[in-house]
Amino acid sequence: SKSDQRFASIRSTGNLTFSTAF
C-alpha cells in the first residue's frame, strides 16, 4: 500500500542518518 511504501522510505532514510551519526 502507499503508506507501507512511504514508511519504508522514511525508515531507510532514518537508517542512513542513524548510520552516519556513528
DONUZA-395949 format. One record per residue: residue number from 1; x, y, z of N, C-alpha, C in turn. Coordinates in pm, 1 decimal. Example, Ala and Ser with C-alpha at 12.3 -4.5 7.8 and 13.67 -1.06 7.14 Angstrom:
<nodes>
<node n="1" n_u="1319.0" n_v="-569.0" n_w="780.0" ca_u="1230.0" ca_v="-450.0" ca_w="780.0" c_u="1320.0" c_v="-330.0" c_w="780.0"/>
<node n="2" n_u="1285.0" n_v="-225.0" n_w="708.0" ca_u="1367.0" ca_v="-106.0" ca_w="714.0" c_u="1290.0" c_v="3.0" c_w="787.0"/>
</nodes>
This chain:
<nodes>
<node n="1" n_u="83.5" n_v="-120.8" n_w="0.0" ca_u="0.0" ca_v="0.0" ca_w="0.0" c_u="86.8" c_v="125.5" c_w="0.0"/>
<node n="2" n_u="27.1" n_v="239.6" n_w="-23.6" ca_u="102.3" ca_v="365.7" ca_w="-29.4" c_u="169.8" c_v="396.3" c_w="104.2"/>
<node n="3" n_u="96.5" n_v="379.8" n_w="213.6" ca_u="153.9" ca_v="413.1" ca_w="344.8" c_u="271.0" c_v="321.2" c_w="377.7"/>
<node n="4" n_u="261.5" n_v="193.4" n_w="337.2" ca_u="372.3" ca_v="99.8" ca_w="361.0" c_u="496.9" c_v="146.1" c_w="286.7"/>
<node n="5" n_u="477.1" n_v="190.1" n_w="162.6" ca_u="589.4" ca_v="234.9" ca_w="80.6" c_u="653.3" c_v="359.2" c_w="141.2"/>
<node n="6" n_u="568.4" n_v="451.1" n_w="189.2" ca_u="619.2" ca_v="573.3" ca_w="248.7" c_u="694.6" c_v="541.2" c_w="377.6"/>
<node n="7" n_u="640.6" n_v="449.3" n_w="456.2" ca_u="705.3" ca_v="411.3" ca_w="580.7" c_u="841.9" c_v="348.4" c_w="553.4"/>
<node n="8" n_u="849.0" n_v="265.6" n_w="450.3" ca_u="975.9" ca_v="201.7" ca_w="414.1" c_u="1077.6" c_v="308.2" c_w="372.3"/>
<node n="9" n_u="1030.2" n_v="409.6" n_w="301.4" ca_u="1119.3" ca_v="518.4" ca_w="257.3" c_u="1170.9" c_v="596.2" c_w="377.3"/>
<node n="10" n_u="1080.3" n_v="628.0" n_w="469.8" ca_u="1119.1" ca_v="701.3" ca_w="591.3" c_u="1217.1" c_v="617.6" c_w="673.2"/>
<node n="11" n_u="1191.6" n_v="488.1" n_w="680.5" ca_u="1276.4" ca_v="400.0" ca_w="759.9" c_u="1417.5" c_v="392.7" c_w="702.2"/>
<node n="12" n_u="1428.4" n_v="379.2" n_w="570.4" ca_u="1562.1" ca_v="371.0" ca_w="509.6" c_u="1636.9" c_v="503.1" c_w="523.9"/>
<node n="13" n_u="1563.3" n_v="614.5" n_w="518.2" ca_u="1627.1" ca_v="745.1" ca_w="537.7" c_u="1675.5" c_v="756.7" c_w="681.5"/>
<node n="14" n_u="1594.7" n_v="710.8" n_w="775.0" ca_u="1631.3" ca_v="714.5" ca_w="916.6" c_u="1753.0" c_v="628.2" c_w="943.6"/>
<node n="15" n_u="1758.8" n_v="511.2" n_w="878.7" ca_u="1872.8" ca_v="421.5" ca_w="896.6" c_u="2000.5" c_v="486.1" c_w="844.5"/>
<node n="16" n_u="1989.3" n_v="556.5" n_w="733.0" ca_u="2104.3" ca_v="626.0" ca_w="676.3" c_u="2156.6" c_v="730.6" c_w="774.1"/>
<node n="17" n_u="2065.5" n_v="809.7" n_w="828.3" ca_u="2102.9" ca_v="914.7" ca_w="923.4" c_u="2161.9" c_v="852.5" c_w="1048.7"/>
<node n="18" n_u="2101.3" n_v="745.1" n_w="1093.8" ca_u="2146.7" ca_v="676.5" ca_w="1214.7" c_u="2287.7" c_v="620.3" c_w="1195.3"/>
<node n="19" n_u="2311.1" n_v="564.5" n_w="1077.1" ca_u="2442.9" ca_v="508.0" ca_w="1047.0" c_u="2550.1" c_v="616.7" c_w="1039.7"/>
<node n="20" n_u="2514.5" n_v="729.9" n_w="979.5" ca_u="2612.3" ca_v="838.1" ca_w="965.0" c_u="2646.1" c_v="899.6" c_w="1100.3"/>
<node n="21" n_u="2551.4" n_v="894.2" n_w="1192.6" ca_u="2573.4" ca_v="951.2" ca_w="1325.5" c_u="2689.8" c_v="879.4" c_w="1394.5"/>
<node n="22" n_u="2706.9" n_v="753.1" n_w="1357.8" ca_u="2817.4" ca_v="676.4" ca_w="1415.8" c_u="2927.5" c_v="659.2" c_w="1312.0"/>
</nodes>
